[in-house]
Amino acid sequence: MCLAASGWPVFAQQVSCDALRAEKAKTYGFHPAQMSESDIEAKSKELTAFWKNVQSAGSEGASCLKGMLSEEKTDHNFQFDAGSMLFQLDPTPENLILIRDSIGQTDFQETDPAAYLTLALALSQNGVDIQGLAARLLRFPNAVIHIPEHSLDLDSDTAALFLYGSMPVDQADKALTKELSAPEPAIRSTAAHLLGEQLNEESFRTLSKWDGLGKVEEDFRRNDIQVVMKYQAPTPAELAAKPKFTREQVLKTISQLPHTRKEFDDLMATKGAEFDKQMRDMKATQEQISKAVAEGEPVYGIANHTTFMASAVATLKVEDLETLREARKKALLNISDESLDEYLAFTQVMIGLINRLDLFRESRVH
């Protein structure tokens, strides 16, 4: 039910650990798929009361919760809810590993995969190795994961991209290469699709030797892989175009992009407010605003800033590829269309730069 992920205010009255354990035993052990709507409504009230009591117990509640989570091996609903709550209450490095190992048992028939995806990404952002969590999501094939906060529906490939895209590149390469030998054709195809997004020497070399491309049935996966594996020479117009932004300006702008809520808010109150005022003063139409964004310097991210992206492709050097890769990884702030757009914008720039410099030519089709 993932009720622990919602969060509640902390209350003053504390409850002992023994009382929490007794309440947990009475509250959990249910299976939502086997319950009626009225049963689920009643159970939701019990769960809300239980997690409020955990929070009200303060540090003792967090310690008690850690103990219960360490001991629990079979109740996957409790493991996920407790992991979500412990992440809020006490996200120490030790607890983050416990949370990862606990939610790795998640049953997607009873736990919202969107909540799983969100928590797994948060763990990855905190430096936790989530290869196992990503592999579990990979085995939820042909899924449509709904993110209600953003009215966003993710297919299985895109959902997995958030997790593999947030990993250190060597981890993602290793994990996805392993999945190319999975017994399930859908897993192999998805892994190849995601490996193509890695855009590094190891991923190009691996895919160039993989004999499974012809067996990828889905057109979108096969086409995406072929796009990155085939060299596309810059057009004469692209070669002749004069970049608006210099390499130094491109790198400086990328280094100043926001990656926290506070950084976003600060920019919205300064540069963002200034841009909005300029547009209001000139009574700009939506078309004029879109053009100003496309041609202007990015403030929040590079997506839709086509002139800046073209300048990046035209001016950056081979040693800047890792800067782009790290910026792309940091762009996955949360499970949202904005994060996805930003990730894909950096991917587009990386592909353009790889083509302009003709990198990894020994592994790509010419």
VOPAGU-2260 file (C-alpha; in pm, 1 decimal, decimal comma):
REM VOPAGU-2260
SITE   aa  ch    i         X         Y         Z
SITE  MET   A    0       0,0       0,0       0,0
SITE  CYS   A    1     305,5     227,5      35,9
SITE  LEU   A    2     142,6     439,6     303,8
SITE  ALA   A    3     471,6     499,2     482,5
SITE  ALA   A    4     599,1     690,9     182,5
SITE  SER   A    5     340,9     963,6     233,8
SITE  GLY   A    6     481,1    1099,4     558,4
SITE  TRP   A    7     303,3    1257,5     854,3
SITE  PRO   A    8     391,3    1525,1    1111,9
SITE  VAL   A    9     574,3    1414,4    1424,7
SITE  PHE   A   10     357,5    1404,0    1737,4
SITE  ALA   A   11     468,1    1478,4    2091,5
SITE  GLN   A   12     340,8    1166,5    2270,8
SITE  GLN   A   13     585,0     876,7    2241,2
SITE  VAL   A   14     508,7     505,1    2213,9
SITE  SER   A   15     741,7     233,0    2340,2
SITE  CYS   A   16     916,9      -7,6    2105,9
SITE  ASP   A   17     732,8    -303,1    2258,4
SITE  ALA   A   18     402,9    -131,4    2184,5
SITE  LEU   A   19     512,2     -59,9    1827,3
SITE  ARG   A   20     612,0    -421,5    1773,7
SITE  ALA   A   21     275,5    -540,8    1902,5
SITE  GLU   A   22      93,8    -292,6    1681,4
SITE  LYS   A   23     300,4    -396,5    1379,8
SITE  ALA   A   24     212,2    -762,6    1436,0
SITE  LYS   A   25    -157,5    -672,2    1447,4
SITE  THR   A   26    -148,7    -428,8    1153,9
SITE  TYR   A   27      62,8    -609,9     892,8
SITE  GLY   A   28      39,0    -952,1     731,5
SITE  PHE   A   29    -226,8    -849,2     480,2
SITE  HIS   A   30    -243,8    -884,6     100,1
SITE  PRO   A   31    -419,7    -597,2     -80,0
SITE  ALA   A   32    -495,2    -809,3    -386,5
SITE  GLN   A   33    -713,9   -1032,2    -169,9
SITE  MET   A   34    -901,9    -749,1       2,9
SITE  SER   A   35   -1229,4    -571,6     -77,7
SITE  GLU   A   36   -1250,1    -193,0    -109,3
SITE  SER   A   37   -1403,6    -163,4     237,4
SITE  ASP   A   38   -1130,0    -384,8     382,9
SITE  ILE   A   39    -863,5    -169,7     218,0
SITE  GLU   A   40   -1021,1     148,5     355,0
SITE  ALA   A   41   -1025,6       6,6     708,4
SITE  LYS   A   42    -668,8    -120,7     675,5
SITE  SER   A   43    -554,2     219,6     552,9
SITE  LYS   A   44    -676,5     378,7     875,6
SITE  GLU   A   45    -485,8     119,0    1079,8
SITE  LEU   A   46    -169,8     180,2     879,7
SITE  THR   A   47    -199,1     557,0     918,1
SITE  ALA   A   48    -233,4     521,1    1294,4
SITE  PHE   A   49      62,0     282,0    1315,5
SITE  TRP   A   50     300,6     503,7    1119,6
SITE  LYS   A   51     196,2     810,0    1315,8
SITE  ASN   A   52     291,5     621,5    1630,3
SITE  VAL   A   53     629,8     529,6    1481,7
SITE  GLN   A   54     697,9     893,9    1406,5
SITE  SER   A   55     577,4    1009,7    1745,5
SITE  ALA   A   56     837,6     787,2    1910,7
SITE  GLY   A   57    1117,1    1001,9    1764,1
SITE  SER   A   58    1467,1     853,3    1763,7
SITE  GLU   A   59    1347,0     550,6    1961,4
SITE  GLY   A   60    1084,7     491,0    1693,5
SITE  ALA   A   61    1349,4     504,0    1420,9
SITE  SER   A   62    1571,4     262,5    1614,0
SITE  CYS   A   63    1278,2      28,9    1676,6
SITE  LEU   A   64    1179,0      44,4    1311,4
SITE  LYS   A   65    1533,5     -44,7    1208,3
SITE  GLY   A   66    1522,8    -348,7    1433,5
SITE  MET   A   67    1187,3    -465,4    1299,3
SITE  LEU   A   68    1301,5    -414,5     941,1
SITE  SER   A   69    1624,9    -608,9    1000,7
SITE  GLU   A   70    1425,9    -901,1    1138,0
SITE  GLU   A   71    1149,4    -907,1     876,2
SITE  LYS   A   72    1203,9   -1155,0     593,6
SITE  THR   A   73     860,9   -1244,4     457,5
SITE  ASP   A   74     616,9    -951,9     484,4
SITE  HIS   A   75     709,9    -757,1     172,2
SITE  ASN   A   76     445,5    -489,5     232,0
SITE  PHE   A   77     598,7    -408,1     568,3
SITE  GLN   A   78     950,4    -420,2     425,1
SITE  PHE   A   79     866,3    -158,4     165,6
SITE  ASP   A   80     663,7      69,0     395,9
SITE  ALA   A   81     924,2      44,3     671,0
SITE  GLY   A   82    1206,5     109,8     426,7
SITE  SER   A   83    1026,8     419,9     299,0
SITE  MET   A   84     971,3     551,1     650,7
SITE  LEU   A   85    1325,1     475,1     768,4
SITE  PHE   A   86    1456,7     668,1     467,8
SITE  GLN   A   87    1265,0     971,1     595,9
SITE  LEU   A   88    1354,7     929,7     961,9
SITE  ASP   A   89    1719,4     820,4     964,4
SITE  PRO   A   90    1894,2     791,3     624,5
SITE  THR   A   91    2237,8     694,6     756,6
SITE  PRO   A   92    2467,9     497,0     524,1
SITE  GLU   A   93    2406,0     180,6     725,8
SITE  ASN   A   94    2029,5     227,3     710,3
SITE  LEU   A   95    2036,5     299,8     337,8
SITE  ILE   A   96    2187,9     -44,0     274,8
SITE  LEU   A   97    1923,1    -203,6     495,6
SITE  ILE   A   98    1650,3     -18,2     306,5
SITE  ARG   A   99    1791,4    -129,6     -27,8
SITE  ASP   A  100    1809,3    -493,0      74,8
SITE  SER   A  101    1459,6    -483,2     223,0
SITE  ILE   A  102    1276,0    -327,3     -70,7
SITE  GLY   A  103    1454,9    -564,0    -306,1
SITE  GLN   A  104    1184,1    -814,2    -210,5
SITE  THR   A  105     903,1    -588,8    -335,4
SITE  ASP   A  106     601,6    -753,3    -497,2
SITE  PHE   A  107     479,4    -520,4    -774,5
SITE  GLN   A  108     136,9    -679,1    -759,0
SITE  GLU   A  109      90,4    -534,6    -410,9
SITE  THR   A  110     325,5    -234,8    -399,3
SITE  ASP   A  111     298,2      63,4    -631,8
SITE  PRO   A  112     596,1      36,2    -871,7
SITE  ALA   A  113     604,5     418,1    -892,6
SITE  ALA   A  114     684,2     437,2    -520,9
SITE  TYR   A  115     951,2     168,3    -566,2
SITE  LEU   A  116    1105,0     360,6    -857,0
SITE  THR   A  117    1109,6     685,2    -658,0
SITE  LEU   A  118    1275,0     528,4    -353,6
SITE  ALA   A  119    1528,1     334,5    -562,7
SITE  LEU   A  120    1631,7     654,9    -741,5
SITE  ALA   A  121    1666,6     835,5    -407,7
SITE  LEU   A  122    1893,6     557,1    -281,0
SITE  SER   A  123    2107,1     580,6    -594,8
SITE  GLN   A  124    2135,9     956,7    -551,3
SITE  ASN   A  125    2267,1     887,9    -201,3
SITE  GLY   A  126    2547,1     670,9    -336,1
SITE  VAL   A  127    2388,5     327,7    -284,0
SITE  ASP   A  128    2461,3      52,5    -537,4
SITE  ILE   A  129    2112,6     -27,2    -672,2
SITE  GLN   A  130    2201,2    -280,4    -941,3
SITE  GLY   A  131    1976,1    -538,8    -779,3
SITE  LEU   A  132    1683,1    -298,0    -751,5
SITE  ALA   A  133    1720,8    -197,5   -1116,5
SITE  ALA   A  134    1733,6    -560,9   -1225,7
SITE  ARG   A  135    1411,4    -631,0   -1036,3
SITE  LEU   A  136    1236,1    -343,9   -1212,8
SITE  LEU   A  137    1373,8    -470,0   -1543,1
SITE  ARG   A  138    1181,7    -790,4   -1476,4
SITE  PHE   A  139     851,7    -606,2   -1461,1
SITE  PRO   A  140     822,0    -615,6   -1843,1
SITE  ASN   A  141     577,2    -422,3   -2059,0
SITE  ALA   A  142     469,1    -229,1   -1751,6
SITE  VAL   A  143     310,6     114,6   -1752,7
SITE  ILE   A  144     415,4     295,8   -1434,9
SITE  HIS   A  145     195,9     592,8   -1349,6
SITE  ILE   A  146     350,1     894,0   -1172,7
SITE  PRO   A  147      43,0    1087,6   -1051,0
SITE  GLU   A  148     233,8    1398,6    -933,9
SITE  HIS   A  149     341,2    1464,9   -1292,2
SITE  SER   A  150      55,0    1296,7   -1483,0
SITE  LEU   A  151     327,8    1082,7   -1635,7
SITE  ASP   A  152     309,0     724,8   -1764,3
SITE  LEU   A  153     640,1     545,6   -1806,7
SITE  ASP   A  154     701,4     231,9   -2009,8
SITE  SER   A  155     936,1     -27,7   -1864,0
SITE  ASP   A  156    1239,3      93,3   -2061,9
SITE  THR   A  157    1199,5     455,7   -1955,9
SITE  ALA   A  158    1134,2     364,7   -1593,7
SITE  ALA   A  159    1451,0     153,5   -1586,0
SITE  LEU   A  160    1644,5     437,2   -1754,2
SITE  PHE   A  161    1600,7     649,1   -1440,4
SITE  LEU   A  162    1778,5     383,2   -1233,9
SITE  TYR   A  163    2054,2     278,2   -1474,6
SITE  GLY   A  164    2104,3     642,1   -1576,2
SITE  SER   A  165    2163,6     742,2   -1214,3
SITE  MET   A  166    2434,7     478,5   -1157,9
SITE  PRO   A  167    2808,7     527,9   -1200,9
SITE  VAL   A  168    2882,1     442,1   -1562,6
SITE  ASP   A  169    3094,0     136,3   -1484,0
SITE  GLN   A  170    2816,5     -10,2   -1267,4
SITE  ALA   A  171    2552,9      45,7   -1534,1
SITE  ASP   A  172    2775,1    -100,9   -1807,3
SITE  LYS   A  173    2842,9    -411,8   -1601,3
SITE  ALA   A  174    2481,0    -460,4   -1497,7
SITE  LEU   A  175    2334,0    -412,2   -1845,0
SITE  THR   A  176    2598,7    -624,5   -2017,4
SITE  LYS   A  177    2509,3    -909,8   -1782,1
SITE  GLU   A  178    2143,0    -878,1   -1881,0
SITE  LEU   A  179    2228,3    -925,7   -2250,0
SITE  SER   A  180    2255,3   -1296,4   -2162,4
SITE  ALA   A  181    1924,4   -1313,0   -1971,9
SITE  PRO   A  182    1696,6   -1602,3   -2071,7
SITE  GLU   A  183    1402,2   -1369,5   -2136,5
SITE  PRO   A  184    1407,0   -1202,1   -2482,9
SITE  ALA   A  185    1233,0    -890,2   -2346,8
SITE  ILE   A  186    1502,8    -845,8   -2080,3
SITE  ARG   A  187    1781,1    -880,6   -2337,8
SITE  SER   A  188    1616,6    -626,3   -2568,5
SITE  THR   A  189    1557,7    -373,7   -2291,0
SITE  ALA   A  190    1912,7    -413,1   -2163,2
SITE  ALA   A  191    2054,2    -352,8   -2512,0
SITE  HIS   A  192    1831,3     -48,0   -2552,5
SITE  LEU   A  193    1953,4      99,0   -2223,4
SITE  LEU   A  194    2314,6       5,7   -2292,2
SITE  GLY   A  195    2293,1     205,7   -2613,1
SITE  GLU   A  196    2210,8     512,0   -2401,5
SITE  GLN   A  197    2539,6     477,2   -2211,0
SITE  LEU   A  198    2741,5     624,2   -2499,5
SITE  ASN   A  199    3085,3     520,7   -2376,7
SITE  GLU   A  200    3365,7     309,0   -2515,3
SITE  GLU   A  201    3266,5      -4,2   -2323,6
SITE  SER   A  202    2899,2      11,8   -2422,8
SITE  PHE   A  203    2981,1      68,2   -2791,4
SITE  ARG   A  204    3230,8    -218,8   -2789,5
SITE  THR   A  205    2986,4    -453,8   -2619,2
SITE  LEU   A  206    2696,8    -375,8   -2852,5
SITE  SER   A  207    2919,2    -402,8   -3160,1
SITE  LYS   A  208    2993,3    -764,4   -3063,5
SITE  TRP   A  209    2640,1    -852,9   -2953,1
SITE  ASP   A  210    2460,4   -1087,1   -3189,4
SITE  GLY   A  211    2109,7   -1017,7   -3061,9
SITE  LEU   A  212    2017,2    -697,2   -3246,2
SITE  GLY   A  213    1840,7    -885,0   -3524,2
SITE  LYS   A  214    1626,2   -1058,9   -3262,4
SITE  VAL   A  215    1498,9    -735,5   -3106,6
SITE  GLU   A  216    1135,4    -739,5   -3213,6
SITE  GLU   A  217    1033,1    -391,1   -3101,4
SITE  ASP   A  218    1099,7    -128,3   -3368,2
SITE  PHE   A  219    1161,5     157,9   -3122,3
SITE  ARG   A  220    1431,3     -35,6   -2937,0
SITE  ARG   A  221    1602,7    -160,0   -3251,3
SITE  ASN   A  222    1589,2     181,5   -3418,0
SITE  ASP   A  223    1727,8     362,1   -3111,7
SITE  ILE   A  224    2018,7     117,8   -3090,9
SITE  GLN   A  225    2093,6     157,8   -3460,5
SITE  VAL   A  226    2090,2     538,0   -3432,1
SITE  VAL   A  227    2366,6     542,3   -3171,0
SITE  MET   A  228    2566,2     263,4   -3333,8
SITE  LYS   A  229    2575,1     427,2   -3679,7
SITE  TYR   A  230    2802,0     722,8   -3748,2
SITE  GLN   A  231    2616,0    1026,8   -3878,9
SITE  ALA   A  232    2842,1    1284,8   -4039,1
SITE  PRO   A  233    2759,6    1647,9   -3958,3
SITE  THR   A  234    2574,5    1822,9   -4239,8
SITE  PRO   A  235    2740,5    2107,0   -4433,9
SITE  ALA   A  236    2497,7    2348,7   -4267,2
SITE  GLU   A  237    2598,9    2226,3   -3922,5
SITE  LEU   A  238    2967,4    2259,4   -4007,4
SITE  ALA   A  239    2920,1    2609,8   -4146,7
SITE  ALA   A  240    2705,4    2739,8   -3861,1
SITE  LYS   A  241    2871,5    2984,8   -3622,4
SITE  PRO   A  242    2806,3    2883,7   -3258,1
SITE  LYS   A  243    2639,9    3150,3   -3047,2
SITE  PHE   A  244    2805,7    3024,9   -2728,6
SITE  THR   A  245    3176,4    2951,0   -2683,9
SITE  ARG   A  246    3308,9    2633,8   -2525,5
SITE  GLU   A  247    3388,7    2828,1   -2208,8
SITE  GLN   A  248    3035,4    2967,7   -2193,7
SITE  VAL   A  249    2884,7    2623,8   -2251,3
SITE  LEU   A  250    3088,5    2464,0   -1973,7
SITE  LYS   A  251    3021,3    2750,6   -1732,6
SITE  THR   A  252    2647,1    2733,4   -1795,3
SITE  ILE   A  253    2639,4    2357,3   -1741,5
SITE  SER   A  254    2833,3    2393,7   -1415,4
SITE  GLN   A  255    2577,0    2645,8   -1288,4
SITE  LEU   A  256    2264,1    2441,7   -1358,2
SITE  PRO   A  257    2057,8    2375,7   -1042,4
SITE  HIS   A  258    2048,3    2030,5    -884,9
SITE  THR   A  259    1858,8    2092,4    -560,0
SITE  ARG   A  260    1521,8    2243,2    -472,5
SITE  LYS   A  261    1693,1    2542,1    -310,4
SITE  GLU   A  262    1906,4    2606,7    -617,9
SITE  PHE   A  263    1596,2    2597,5    -835,7
SITE  ASP   A  264    1410,2    2835,5    -605,5
SITE  ASP   A  265    1703,2    3078,2    -596,6
SITE  LEU   A  266    1723,4    3087,7    -975,2
SITE  MET   A  267    1347,3    3127,7   -1008,2
SITE  ALA   A  268    1365,8    3430,3    -778,8
SITE  THR   A  269    1651,2    3590,6    -975,0
SITE  LYS   A  270    1718,9    3496,7   -1337,5
SITE  GLY   A  271    1380,2    3334,3   -1383,4
SITE  ALA   A  272    1194,5    3637,0   -1247,5
SITE  GLU   A  273    1403,0    3867,2   -1467,2
SITE  PHE   A  274    1318,3    3667,2   -1780,4
SITE  ASP   A  275     948,0    3659,7   -1691,8
SITE  LYS   A  276     948,0    4038,6   -1643,6
SITE  GLN   A  277    1114,5    4092,0   -1980,8
SITE  MET   A  278     851,6    3880,3   -2151,2
SITE  ARG   A  279     567,6    4062,4   -1972,6
SITE  ASP   A  280     711,2    4405,8   -2051,9
SITE  MET   A  281     727,6    4325,4   -2421,7
SITE  LYS   A  282     386,2    4154,4   -2406,4
SITE  ALA   A  283     543,6    3851,4   -2572,9
SITE  THR   A  284     328,9    3587,4   -2738,5
SITE  GLN   A  285     380,9    3218,8   -2662,4
SITE  GLU   A  286     566,4    3185,3   -2991,2
SITE  GLN   A  287     800,8    3469,5   -2896,2
SITE  ILE   A  288     861,7    3317,7   -2551,7
SITE  SER   A  289     943,6    2979,1   -2706,0
SITE  LYS   A  290    1186,8    3144,6   -2948,3
SITE  ALA   A  291    1354,7    3336,5   -2665,7
SITE  VAL   A  292    1400,1    3011,9   -2473,1
SITE  ALA   A  293    1535,9    2826,7   -2776,5
SITE  GLU   A  294    1792,6    3096,2   -2850,7
SITE  GLY   A  295    1879,2    3208,8   -2499,0
SITE  GLU   A  296    2113,6    3093,4   -2226,9
SITE  PRO   A  297    1974,1    2806,0   -2019,0
SITE  VAL   A  298    1878,1    2883,5   -1659,7
SITE  TYR   A  299    1716,7    2568,6   -1520,8
SITE  GLY   A  300    1831,0    2313,6   -1779,8
SITE  ILE   A  301    1931,8    2274,0   -2143,8
SITE  ALA   A  302    1616,9    2102,6   -2276,0
SITE  ASN   A  303    1450,7    2307,7   -2554,3
SITE  HIS   A  304    1751,5    2544,9   -2568,6
SITE  THR   A  305    1835,3    2439,3   -2922,7
SITE  THR   A  306    2089,2    2714,2   -2991,3
SITE  PHE   A  307    2282,4    2629,8   -2675,8
SITE  MET   A  308    2272,2    2257,7   -2752,4
SITE  ALA   A  309    2401,4    2320,8   -3105,8
SITE  SER   A  310    2682,9    2532,9   -2960,9
SITE  ALA   A  311    2774,9    2253,1   -2722,2
SITE  VAL   A  312    2798,8    2003,1   -3007,3
SITE  ALA   A  313    3005,4    2245,5   -3217,3
SITE  THR   A  314    3251,8    2365,5   -2952,2
SITE  LEU   A  315    3307,1    2096,0   -2689,5
SITE  LYS   A  316    3608,6    1865,6   -2698,8
SITE  VAL   A  317    3654,3    1497,0   -2634,4
SITE  GLU   A  318    3760,4    1564,4   -2275,0
SITE  ASP   A  319    3427,2    1739,4   -2215,1
SITE  LEU   A  320    3227,7    1422,3   -2278,5
SITE  GLU   A  321    3261,6    1319,2   -1913,2
SITE  THR   A  322    3133,3    1661,8   -1805,0
SITE  LEU   A  323    2823,9    1604,2   -2018,4
SITE  ARG   A  324    2785,3    1253,3   -1879,0
SITE  GLU   A  325    2799,0    1373,8   -1518,4
SITE  ALA   A  326    2556,5    1659,1   -1591,1
SITE  ARG   A  327    2318,7    1409,4   -1752,3
SITE  LYS   A  328    2333,9    1187,6   -1446,5
SITE  LYS   A  329    2265,6    1480,9   -1212,3
SITE  ALA   A  330    1967,9    1580,5   -1427,7
SITE  LEU   A  331    1772,3    1282,3   -1291,9
SITE  LEU   A  332    1655,8    1475,0    -986,1
SITE  ASN   A  333    1325,2    1293,6    -953,2
SITE  ILE   A  334    1078,6    1083,2   -1148,9
SITE  SER   A  335     935,0    1354,3   -1371,2
SITE  ASP   A  336     901,7    1453,7   -1734,1
SITE  GLU   A  337    1129,0    1751,9   -1665,3
SITE  SER   A  338    1411,6    1526,3   -1547,0
SITE  LEU   A  339    1357,9    1292,1   -1839,3
SITE  ASP   A  340    1359,7    1577,9   -2092,0
SITE  GLU   A  341    1684,2    1707,5   -1945,1
SITE  TYR   A  342    1846,6    1362,9   -1951,4
SITE  LEU   A  343    1746,7    1314,2   -2315,3
SITE  ALA   A  344    1869,0    1663,8   -2408,8
SITE  PHE   A  345    2215,1    1582,7   -2273,3
SITE  THR   A  346    2198,2    1248,9   -2455,7
SITE  GLN   A  347    2126,9    1433,4   -2780,2
SITE  VAL   A  348    2426,3    1661,8   -2726,3
SITE  MET   A  349    2650,3    1365,1   -2645,4
SITE  ILE   A  350    2547,7    1182,8   -2964,1
SITE  GLY   A  351    2608,5    1498,4   -3166,7
SITE  LEU   A  352    2954,2    1545,1   -3016,3
SITE  ILE   A  353    3045,0    1178,9   -3069,2
SITE  ASN   A  354    2944,5    1209,9   -3434,8
SITE  ARG   A  355    3126,1    1540,8   -3490,7
SITE  LEU   A  356    3448,8    1403,0   -3346,0
SITE  ASP   A  357    3387,0    1054,3   -3489,7
SITE  LEU   A  358    3457,7     892,1   -3153,9
SITE  PHE   A  359    3455,6     515,5   -3090,2
SITE  ARG   A  360    3481,8     462,8   -3467,1
SITE  GLU   A  361    3615,3     107,4   -3432,1
SITE  SER   A  362    3285,4       0,4   -3272,6
SITE  ARG   A  363    3040,0     199,6   -3484,9
SITE  VAL   A  364    2902,9     148,1   -3835,6
SITE  HIS   A  365    3044,3     383,9   -4100,6
